[in-house]
Amino acid sequence: MKRVVLISGHPLRSPRRAGFHWLAEAYGRLGWDVLFITASISRLSRLRRDRRLACLSPGEAGRLRALRPGLWSFVWYTAWHPANLRLGLLNRLTCGWFARYGDLPLGEAEPWVRQADLVIFESTPGMMLLPQVRRLSPQARCVYRVSDDMRVLRNHPAVLEAEERLAGAFDLVSVPSRALLERFGRLPRAALHHHGIARELFDRPHEDPYGPGPRPRCLFVGSAMFDRDFLARASEALPEWVFHVIGPIGRLPRRPNVVAHGERPFAETVPFLVHADIGLQTLVYAPGAECFTDSLKVLQYTWCRLPMVAPEFLRCGREHMFHYRPGDTAGIVAALRAAAAFDRRRILRDGIRSWEELAATLADEGG
């Protein structure tokens, strides 16, 4: 049986469903043994009140655990990790120290890694483990899956420098968006592979979670970079519309047509996606945010045949995505009305792959 190691920043039992969670399940269904390593978590995480710590059970840190046949979890808990210290001087002073993060021992996970056939690194500080993994497992195919632009996530400069230095040493650099392909396109082994989606979950019958009420139903799903100014302008200008927000996002406008659902398990989120009228990809800009043209959320909206509204910097040629300039109330209203009038039957789902299809692609020697 083949073995795959997934190195992510997410705890395996996190309520948030990220791409690497879906990949872990996909490899299991394809018959692989799977080890899911959670990296970039340390004693510094406690000082920073890292929310991921709530996902860990007592004694889990640093222990290799079999969760079920074919699936292991390992939280690589270290004394420190390269966290952004928020002050330029502190970040510069710690660059040399943090650059050694990938040399810290893997402990109980090391024997498992030695037998790996495939190691997939997410775009987190865990990608700094590449040289150590190469030493432990020279036979393994090493893939860098750039789920996000680490500049957007404000990683420590030592992590960004390591990415620049190590990217060319992977057997494959897999990116989910054209913006990221432009960034890594100089590398001969860089390739565009959009995210997969759990198609079968969306295609099941789902009861309408909204209940009776006014329409259109506009839905934002996410945890960061939300454009609150967009919501304030849109909800005031269109009081007969309803704007739903799923995610841990505070400071929302207090209006009858703004509904905050908080953070929900993915299975509870799917019915909201299926029964929405418009998907919101309404983000604020940060350098590198152009990569969100092809985010997992965009693909899920598309699979559900939702017209989308997004800011101008996410213009990407999708005919069912309508754009506005931040701060322009008239443009926001125009984009929303155009989305509401769009014929959803014209939205094509061709080319949206399953997670199993993506997993097989990443494991393929041809990339």
C-alpha positions as a Markdown table, in Angstrom:
| # | Residue | x | y | z |
|---|---|---|---|---|
| 1 | Met | 0.0 | 0.0 | 0.0 |
| 2 | Lys | 1.4 | 3.4 | -1.0 |
| 3 | Arg | 2.0 | 6.0 | 1.7 |
| 4 | Val | 1.4 | 9.8 | 1.5 |
| 5 | Val | 2.3 | 12.5 | 4.0 |
| 6 | Leu | 0.4 | 15.7 | 4.0 |
| 7 | Ile | 2.1 | 18.6 | 5.7 |
| 8 | Ser | -0.4 | 21.4 | 6.5 |
| 9 | Gly | -1.0 | 24.2 | 8.9 |
| 10 | His | -4.5 | 22.8 | 9.8 |
| 11 | Pro | -5.2 | 20.3 | 12.6 |
| 12 | Leu | -6.8 | 17.3 | 11.1 |
| 13 | Arg | -9.9 | 17.6 | 13.4 |
| 14 | Ser | -10.4 | 21.2 | 12.7 |
| 15 | Pro | -14.1 | 22.2 | 12.1 |
| 16 | Arg | -12.9 | 24.2 | 9.1 |
| 17 | Arg | -12.6 | 22.1 | 6.0 |
| 18 | Ala | -9.5 | 23.2 | 4.0 |
| 19 | Gly | -8.1 | 21.6 | 0.8 |
| 20 | Phe | -5.7 | 19.4 | 2.7 |
| 21 | His | -8.5 | 17.8 | 4.7 |
| 22 | Trp | -10.3 | 16.9 | 1.4 |
| 23 | Leu | -7.0 | 15.5 | 0.0 |
| 24 | Ala | -6.5 | 13.3 | 3.0 |
| 25 | Glu | -9.9 | 11.8 | 2.6 |
| 26 | Ala | -9.4 | 11.4 | -1.2 |
| 27 | Tyr | -6.1 | 9.5 | -0.8 |
| 28 | Gly | -7.8 | 7.3 | 1.7 |
| 29 | Arg | -10.6 | 6.5 | -0.8 |
| 30 | Leu | -7.9 | 5.8 | -3.4 |
| 31 | Gly | -6.4 | 3.2 | -1.1 |
| 32 | Trp | -3.3 | 5.1 | 0.3 |
| 33 | Asp | -2.1 | 5.1 | 3.9 |
| 34 | Val | -2.2 | 8.7 | 5.0 |
| 35 | Leu | -0.2 | 10.7 | 7.6 |
| 36 | Phe | -1.5 | 14.2 | 8.2 |
| 37 | Ile | 1.1 | 16.4 | 9.8 |
| 38 | Thr | 0.1 | 19.7 | 11.4 |
| 39 | Ala | 3.0 | 22.1 | 11.3 |
| 40 | Ser | 3.7 | 25.7 | 12.4 |
| 41 | Ile | 2.3 | 25.2 | 15.9 |
| 42 | Ser | 4.4 | 25.6 | 19.0 |
| 43 | Arg | 4.7 | 27.2 | 22.5 |
| 44 | Leu | 4.5 | 30.6 | 20.7 |
| 45 | Ser | 1.0 | 29.5 | 19.6 |
| 46 | Arg | -0.1 | 29.6 | 23.2 |
| 47 | Leu | 1.2 | 33.1 | 23.7 |
| 48 | Arg | -0.6 | 34.2 | 20.5 |
| 49 | Arg | -3.9 | 32.4 | 21.6 |
| 50 | Asp | -3.9 | 30.4 | 18.5 |
| 51 | Arg | -7.4 | 29.1 | 17.8 |
| 52 | Arg | -6.0 | 25.8 | 16.4 |
| 53 | Leu | -5.1 | 24.7 | 19.9 |
| 54 | Ala | -8.7 | 24.2 | 20.7 |
| 55 | Cys | -8.8 | 21.5 | 18.1 |
| 56 | Leu | -6.2 | 19.4 | 19.9 |
| 57 | Ser | -7.0 | 16.8 | 22.5 |
| 58 | Pro | -4.8 | 16.5 | 25.7 |
| 59 | Gly | -1.5 | 14.8 | 25.0 |
| 60 | Glu | -1.9 | 14.9 | 21.2 |
| 61 | Ala | 1.0 | 17.3 | 20.5 |
| 62 | Gly | 4.1 | 15.4 | 19.4 |
| 63 | Arg | 2.4 | 12.0 | 19.4 |
| 64 | Leu | 1.7 | 9.9 | 16.3 |
| 65 | Arg | -1.9 | 8.8 | 16.4 |
| 66 | Ala | -3.9 | 6.3 | 14.4 |
| 67 | Leu | -7.4 | 7.8 | 14.0 |
| 68 | Arg | -8.7 | 4.9 | 11.9 |
| 69 | Pro | -7.2 | 2.2 | 9.6 |
| 70 | Gly | -5.1 | 4.0 | 7.0 |
| 71 | Leu | -5.2 | 7.5 | 8.6 |
| 72 | Trp | -2.6 | 8.8 | 11.1 |
| 73 | Ser | -2.3 | 12.3 | 12.6 |
| 74 | Phe | 0.8 | 14.0 | 14.0 |
| 75 | Val | 0.9 | 17.5 | 15.5 |
| 76 | Trp | 4.5 | 18.6 | 15.0 |
| 77 | Tyr | 4.6 | 20.7 | 18.2 |
| 78 | Thr | 7.9 | 22.5 | 18.7 |
| 79 | Ala | 9.4 | 25.0 | 21.1 |
| 80 | Trp | 9.0 | 27.7 | 18.5 |
| 81 | His | 8.0 | 28.3 | 14.9 |
| 82 | Pro | 8.5 | 31.2 | 12.5 |
| 83 | Ala | 5.5 | 33.3 | 13.5 |
| 84 | Asn | 5.1 | 36.9 | 12.2 |
| 85 | Leu | 6.1 | 39.0 | 15.2 |
| 86 | Arg | 4.3 | 42.1 | 13.7 |
| 87 | Leu | 7.3 | 44.4 | 14.3 |
| 88 | Gly | 9.7 | 44.8 | 11.4 |
| 89 | Leu | 12.7 | 45.0 | 13.8 |
| 90 | Leu | 11.8 | 41.8 | 15.6 |
| 91 | Asn | 11.2 | 40.0 | 12.4 |
| 92 | Arg | 14.6 | 41.0 | 11.1 |
| 93 | Leu | 16.3 | 40.0 | 14.3 |
| 94 | Thr | 14.7 | 36.5 | 14.3 |
| 95 | Cys | 15.3 | 35.7 | 10.6 |
| 96 | Gly | 18.4 | 33.6 | 11.2 |
| 97 | Trp | 16.9 | 31.8 | 14.1 |
| 98 | Phe | 13.6 | 31.1 | 12.3 |
| 99 | Ala | 15.3 | 30.0 | 9.1 |
| 100 | Arg | 16.4 | 26.8 | 11.0 |
| 101 | Tyr | 12.8 | 25.7 | 11.6 |
| 102 | Gly | 12.9 | 22.9 | 9.0 |
| 103 | Asp | 15.9 | 21.4 | 10.9 |
| 104 | Leu | 13.9 | 20.7 | 14.1 |
| 105 | Pro | 13.4 | 16.9 | 14.5 |
| 106 | Leu | 10.1 | 15.3 | 13.5 |
| 107 | Gly | 10.1 | 12.9 | 16.4 |
| 108 | Glu | 7.6 | 10.1 | 16.3 |
| 109 | Ala | 6.6 | 10.9 | 12.7 |
| 110 | Glu | 10.2 | 10.3 | 11.4 |
| 111 | Pro | 9.9 | 6.5 | 10.8 |
| 112 | Trp | 6.6 | 7.0 | 9.0 |
| 113 | Val | 8.1 | 9.7 | 6.8 |
| 114 | Arg | 11.0 | 7.5 | 5.9 |
| 115 | Gln | 8.6 | 5.1 | 4.2 |
| 116 | Ala | 6.6 | 7.7 | 2.3 |
| 117 | Asp | 6.1 | 7.4 | -1.4 |
| 118 | Leu | 4.6 | 10.9 | -1.7 |
| 119 | Val | 4.9 | 14.0 | 0.5 |
| 120 | Ile | 2.7 | 17.1 | -0.2 |
| 121 | Phe | 3.6 | 20.3 | 1.4 |
| 122 | Glu | 1.0 | 23.1 | 1.9 |
| 123 | Ser | 2.1 | 26.8 | 1.6 |
| 124 | Thr | 2.8 | 27.2 | 5.3 |
| 125 | Pro | 6.0 | 27.2 | 7.3 |
| 126 | Gly | 5.9 | 23.4 | 7.1 |
| 127 | Met | 7.3 | 23.7 | 3.6 |
| 128 | Met | 10.6 | 24.4 | 5.2 |
| 129 | Leu | 10.8 | 20.7 | 6.0 |
| 130 | Leu | 11.7 | 19.9 | 2.4 |
| 131 | Pro | 15.5 | 19.4 | 3.0 |
| 132 | Gln | 14.8 | 17.1 | 6.0 |
| 133 | Val | 12.2 | 15.1 | 4.1 |
| 134 | Arg | 14.6 | 14.7 | 1.2 |
| 135 | Arg | 17.2 | 13.3 | 3.6 |
| 136 | Leu | 14.8 | 11.0 | 5.4 |
| 137 | Ser | 12.9 | 9.8 | 2.3 |
| 138 | Pro | 15.0 | 10.2 | -0.9 |
| 139 | Gln | 12.6 | 7.9 | -2.8 |
| 140 | Ala | 9.5 | 10.1 | -2.1 |
| 141 | Arg | 8.0 | 12.4 | -4.7 |
| 142 | Cys | 7.8 | 15.9 | -3.1 |
| 143 | Val | 5.0 | 18.3 | -4.2 |
| 144 | Tyr | 4.5 | 21.9 | -3.1 |
| 145 | Arg | 0.8 | 22.6 | -3.2 |
| 146 | Val | 0.5 | 26.4 | -3.0 |
| 147 | Ser | -3.0 | 26.6 | -1.5 |
| 148 | Asp | -2.5 | 30.3 | -0.7 |
| 149 | Asp | -0.1 | 33.1 | -1.4 |
| 150 | Met | 2.0 | 33.3 | 1.8 |
| 151 | Arg | 2.5 | 37.0 | 1.3 |
| 152 | Val | -1.3 | 37.5 | 1.8 |
| 153 | Leu | -1.2 | 35.4 | 5.0 |
| 154 | Arg | 1.6 | 37.7 | 6.3 |
| 155 | Asn | 4.1 | 35.0 | 7.0 |
| 156 | His | 7.4 | 35.7 | 8.6 |
| 157 | Pro | 10.1 | 36.9 | 6.2 |
| 158 | Ala | 12.2 | 33.8 | 6.9 |
| 159 | Val | 9.3 | 31.7 | 5.5 |
| 160 | Leu | 9.0 | 33.8 | 2.4 |
| 161 | Glu | 12.8 | 33.6 | 1.9 |
| 162 | Ala | 12.6 | 29.8 | 2.3 |
| 163 | Glu | 9.8 | 29.5 | -0.3 |
| 164 | Glu | 11.9 | 31.5 | -2.8 |
| 165 | Arg | 14.9 | 29.3 | -2.2 |
| 166 | Leu | 13.2 | 25.9 | -2.1 |
| 167 | Ala | 10.4 | 26.1 | -4.6 |
| 168 | Gly | 12.6 | 24.9 | -7.5 |
| 169 | Ala | 13.7 | 21.8 | -5.5 |
| 170 | Phe | 10.2 | 20.2 | -5.5 |
| 171 | Asp | 9.3 | 17.6 | -8.0 |
| 172 | Leu | 6.1 | 19.6 | -8.7 |
| 173 | Val | 4.8 | 23.0 | -7.8 |
| 174 | Ser | 1.0 | 22.8 | -8.0 |
| 175 | Val | -1.0 | 26.1 | -7.9 |
| 176 | Pro | -4.7 | 26.6 | -7.9 |
| 177 | Ser | -4.9 | 29.9 | -9.7 |
| 178 | Arg | -3.5 | 31.7 | -12.8 |
| 179 | Ala | -2.2 | 34.5 | -10.6 |
| 180 | Leu | -0.1 | 32.0 | -8.6 |
| 181 | Leu | 1.0 | 30.4 | -11.9 |
| 182 | Glu | 2.4 | 33.7 | -13.0 |
| 183 | Arg | 4.3 | 33.9 | -9.8 |
| 184 | Phe | 5.8 | 30.5 | -10.0 |
| 185 | Gly | 5.7 | 30.0 | -13.8 |
| 186 | Arg | 9.5 | 30.5 | -14.1 |
| 187 | Leu | 9.9 | 27.0 | -12.6 |
| 188 | Pro | 9.9 | 24.2 | -15.2 |
| 189 | Arg | 7.8 | 22.0 | -12.9 |
| 190 | Ala | 5.0 | 24.5 | -12.0 |
| 191 | Ala | 1.5 | 23.6 | -13.1 |
| 192 | Leu | -2.0 | 24.9 | -12.7 |
| 193 | His | -4.3 | 22.5 | -10.9 |
| 194 | His | -7.6 | 24.1 | -9.6 |
| 195 | His | -8.9 | 22.9 | -6.3 |
| 196 | Gly | -11.2 | 19.9 | -6.2 |
| 197 | Ile | -14.7 | 20.0 | -4.7 |
| 198 | Ala | -16.8 | 17.4 | -2.9 |
| 199 | Arg | -19.3 | 17.2 | -5.8 |
| 200 | Glu | -21.3 | 14.4 | -4.2 |
| 201 | Leu | -22.1 | 16.5 | -1.1 |
| 202 | Phe | -23.5 | 19.4 | -3.2 |
| 203 | Asp | -25.5 | 17.1 | -5.5 |
| 204 | Arg | -27.5 | 15.5 | -2.7 |
| 205 | Pro | -31.0 | 16.8 | -1.9 |
| 206 | His | -30.8 | 19.5 | 0.8 |
| 207 | Glu | -33.6 | 21.2 | 2.6 |
| 208 | Asp | -33.7 | 25.0 | 2.3 |
| 209 | Pro | -32.1 | 26.3 | 5.4 |
| 210 | Tyr | -33.2 | 29.9 | 4.8 |
| 211 | Gly | -36.9 | 29.3 | 5.2 |
| 212 | Pro | -39.5 | 31.6 | 3.7 |
| 213 | Gly | -38.5 | 35.2 | 3.3 |
| 214 | Pro | -37.4 | 37.9 | 0.9 |
| 215 | Arg | -35.0 | 37.2 | -2.0 |
| 216 | Pro | -32.4 | 37.5 | -3.5 |
| 217 | Arg | -30.3 | 35.7 | -0.9 |
| 218 | Cys | -26.7 | 36.8 | -1.1 |
| 219 | Leu | -24.2 | 34.6 | 0.7 |
| 220 | Phe | -20.6 | 35.1 | 1.9 |
| 221 | Val | -18.7 | 32.1 | 3.3 |
| 222 | Gly | -15.2 | 32.7 | 4.7 |
| 223 | Ser | -13.1 | 33.6 | 7.6 |
| 224 | Ala | -10.9 | 36.6 | 6.6 |
| 225 | Met | -10.4 | 39.6 | 4.3 |
| 226 | Phe | -14.2 | 40.3 | 4.2 |
| 227 | Asp | -15.1 | 43.7 | 2.8 |
| 228 | Arg | -17.3 | 45.1 | 5.5 |
| 229 | Asp | -17.7 | 48.3 | 3.7 |
| 230 | Phe | -19.2 | 46.5 | 0.8 |
| 231 | Leu | -21.8 | 44.9 | 3.1 |
| 232 | Ala | -22.6 | 48.2 | 4.8 |
| 233 | Arg | -23.2 | 49.9 | 1.4 |
| 234 | Ala | -25.1 | 47.0 | -0.2 |
| 235 | Ser | -27.4 | 46.3 | 2.7 |
| 236 | Glu | -28.3 | 50.0 | 3.1 |
| 237 | Ala | -28.9 | 50.5 | -0.7 |
| 238 | Leu | -30.9 | 47.3 | -1.1 |
| 239 | Pro | -32.9 | 47.0 | 2.1 |
| 240 | Glu | -35.3 | 44.4 | 0.4 |
| 241 | Trp | -32.4 | 42.0 | -0.2 |
| 242 | Val | -30.9 | 39.7 | 2.4 |
| 243 | Phe | -27.2 | 39.3 | 3.0 |
| 244 | His | -26.0 | 36.1 | 4.9 |
| 245 | Val | -22.5 | 35.7 | 6.3 |
| 246 | Ile | -21.1 | 32.3 | 7.4 |
| 247 | Gly | -17.8 | 32.5 | 9.2 |
| 248 | Pro | -16.2 | 34.0 | 12.3 |
| 249 | Ile | -16.6 | 37.6 | 11.1 |
| 250 | Gly | -17.5 | 40.3 | 13.6 |
| 251 | Arg | -18.4 | 44.0 | 13.4 |
| 252 | Leu | -21.1 | 43.4 | 10.8 |
| 253 | Pro | -23.8 | 46.1 | 10.1 |
| 254 | Arg | -26.7 | 45.8 | 12.4 |
| 255 | Arg | -29.5 | 45.8 | 9.9 |
| 256 | Pro | -32.6 | 43.5 | 9.6 |
| 257 | Asn | -31.3 | 42.3 | 6.2 |
| 258 | Val | -27.9 | 41.3 | 7.5 |
| 259 | Val | -27.8 | 37.8 | 9.0 |
| 260 | Ala | -24.7 | 36.5 | 10.7 |
| 261 | His | -24.7 | 32.7 | 11.0 |
| 262 | Gly | -21.2 | 32.5 | 12.7 |
| 263 | Glu | -18.9 | 29.6 | 12.0 |
| 264 | Arg | -20.6 | 26.3 | 11.0 |
| 265 | Pro | -19.3 | 22.8 | 10.1 |
| 266 | Phe | -19.0 | 22.4 | 6.4 |
| 267 | Ala | -21.8 | 19.9 | 6.2 |
| 268 | Glu | -24.2 | 22.6 | 7.6 |
| 269 | Thr | -22.8 | 25.2 | 5.2 |
| 270 | Val | -23.5 | 23.2 | 2.0 |
| 271 | Pro | -27.3 | 23.7 | 2.1 |
| 272 | Phe | -26.8 | 27.5 | 2.4 |
| 273 | Leu | -24.6 | 27.3 | -0.7 |
| 274 | Val | -27.0 | 25.1 | -2.7 |
| 275 | His | -30.1 | 27.3 | -1.9 |
| 276 | Ala | -28.4 | 30.8 | -2.2 |
| 277 | Asp | -29.1 | 33.1 | -5.2 |
| 278 | Ile | -25.8 | 35.0 | -5.3 |
| 279 | Gly | -22.3 | 34.1 | -4.1 |
| 280 | Leu | -20.2 | 36.9 | -2.6 |
| 281 | Gln | -16.4 | 36.9 | -3.1 |
| 282 | Thr | -16.2 | 40.3 | -1.5 |
| 283 | Leu | -12.7 | 40.7 | -0.2 |
| 284 | Val | -10.5 | 43.6 | 0.7 |
| 285 | Tyr | -7.2 | 43.9 | -1.2 |
| 286 | Ala | -3.8 | 42.8 | 0.0 |
| 287 | Pro | -0.7 | 42.1 | -2.1 |
| 288 | Gly | -1.2 | 38.7 | -3.8 |
| 289 | Ala | -5.0 | 38.7 | -3.3 |
| 290 | Glu | -5.4 | 38.2 | -7.0 |
| 291 | Cys | -5.0 | 34.5 | -6.4 |
| 292 | Phe | -8.5 | 34.3 | -5.0 |
| 293 | Thr | -10.0 | 34.4 | -8.5 |
| 294 | Asp | -10.0 | 30.6 | -8.4 |
| 295 | Ser | -10.4 | 30.0 | -4.7 |
| 296 | Leu | -12.2 | 26.9 | -3.4 |
| 297 | Lys | -15.1 | 29.1 | -2.5 |
| 298 | Val | -15.3 | 30.4 | -6.2 |
| 299 | Leu | -15.4 | 26.8 | -7.4 |
| 300 | Gln | -18.1 | 25.8 | -4.9 |
| 301 | Tyr | -20.2 | 28.8 | -5.9 |
| 302 | Thr | -19.7 | 27.8 | -9.6 |
| 303 | Trp | -20.7 | 24.2 | -8.9 |
| 304 | Cys | -23.9 | 25.5 | -7.3 |
| 305 | Arg | -24.4 | 27.7 | -10.4 |
| 306 | Leu | -24.4 | 30.9 | -8.3 |
| 307 | Pro | -23.7 | 34.2 | -10.1 |
| 308 | Met | -20.9 | 36.0 | -8.1 |
| 309 | Val | -20.0 | 39.5 | -7.1 |
| 310 | Ala | -16.4 | 40.4 | -6.5 |
| 311 | Pro | -14.1 | 43.5 | -6.5 |
| 312 | Glu | -12.3 | 44.7 | -9.7 |
| 313 | Phe | -9.0 | 43.2 | -8.6 |
| 314 | Leu | -10.5 | 39.7 | -9.0 |
| 315 | Arg | -11.6 | 40.2 | -12.6 |
| 316 | Cys | -10.9 | 36.9 | -14.3 |
| 317 | Gly | -13.1 | 36.5 | -17.3 |
| 318 | Arg | -15.8 | 34.4 | -15.7 |
| 319 | Glu | -19.0 | 35.6 | -17.3 |
| 320 | His | -21.0 | 34.8 | -14.1 |
| 321 | Met | -18.8 | 37.1 | -11.9 |
| 322 | Phe | -19.8 | 40.7 | -11.7 |
| 323 | His | -17.4 | 43.4 | -10.4 |
| 324 | Tyr | -17.4 | 46.6 | -8.4 |
| 325 | Arg | -14.9 | 49.2 | -7.3 |
| 326 | Pro | -14.5 | 49.2 | -3.5 |
| 327 | Gly | -16.3 | 52.2 | -2.0 |
| 328 | Asp | -18.5 | 52.8 | -5.1 |
| 329 | Thr | -22.1 | 52.3 | -3.9 |
| 330 | Ala | -23.6 | 52.7 | -7.4 |
| 331 | Gly | -21.2 | 50.2 | -8.8 |
| 332 | Ile | -21.9 | 47.7 | -5.9 |
| 333 | Val | -25.6 | 48.0 | -6.6 |
| 334 | Ala | -25.1 | 47.5 | -10.3 |
| 335 | Ala | -23.0 | 44.4 | -9.8 |
| 336 | Leu | -25.6 | 42.9 | -7.5 |
| 337 | Arg | -28.5 | 43.6 | -9.8 |
| 338 | Ala | -26.6 | 42.2 | -12.8 |
| 339 | Ala | -25.8 | 39.0 | -10.8 |
| 340 | Ala | -29.5 | 38.7 | -9.8 |
| 341 | Ala | -30.6 | 39.0 | -13.5 |
| 342 | Phe | -28.0 | 36.5 | -14.8 |
| 343 | Asp | -29.4 | 33.3 | -16.3 |
| 344 | Arg | -27.9 | 30.6 | -14.0 |
| 345 | Arg | -28.4 | 27.9 | -16.6 |
| 346 | Arg | -25.5 | 29.5 | -18.5 |
| 347 | Ile | -23.0 | 28.7 | -15.7 |
| 348 | Leu | -20.9 | 25.8 | -16.8 |
| 349 | Arg | -19.4 | 23.3 | -14.3 |
| 350 | Asp | -17.1 | 21.7 | -16.8 |
| 351 | Gly | -13.5 | 21.3 | -15.7 |
| 352 | Ile | -14.3 | 21.3 | -11.9 |
| 353 | Arg | -12.6 | 18.2 | -10.7 |
| 354 | Ser | -13.2 | 16.0 | -7.7 |
| 355 | Trp | -10.7 | 15.7 | -4.9 |
| 356 | Glu | -9.9 | 12.2 | -6.0 |
| 357 | Glu | -9.0 | 13.5 | -9.4 |
| 358 | Leu | -6.7 | 16.2 | -8.0 |
| 359 | Ala | -5.1 | 13.7 | -5.6 |
| 360 | Ala | -4.3 | 11.3 | -8.5 |
| 361 | Thr | -2.9 | 14.2 | -10.5 |
| 362 | Leu | -0.5 | 15.2 | -7.7 |
| 363 | Ala | 0.7 | 11.6 | -7.3 |
| 364 | Asp | 1.3 | 11.2 | -11.0 |
| 365 | Glu | 5.0 | 11.3 | -11.9 |
| 366 | Gly | 4.0 | 13.4 | -14.9 |
| 367 | Gly | 2.5 | 16.1 | -12.7 |
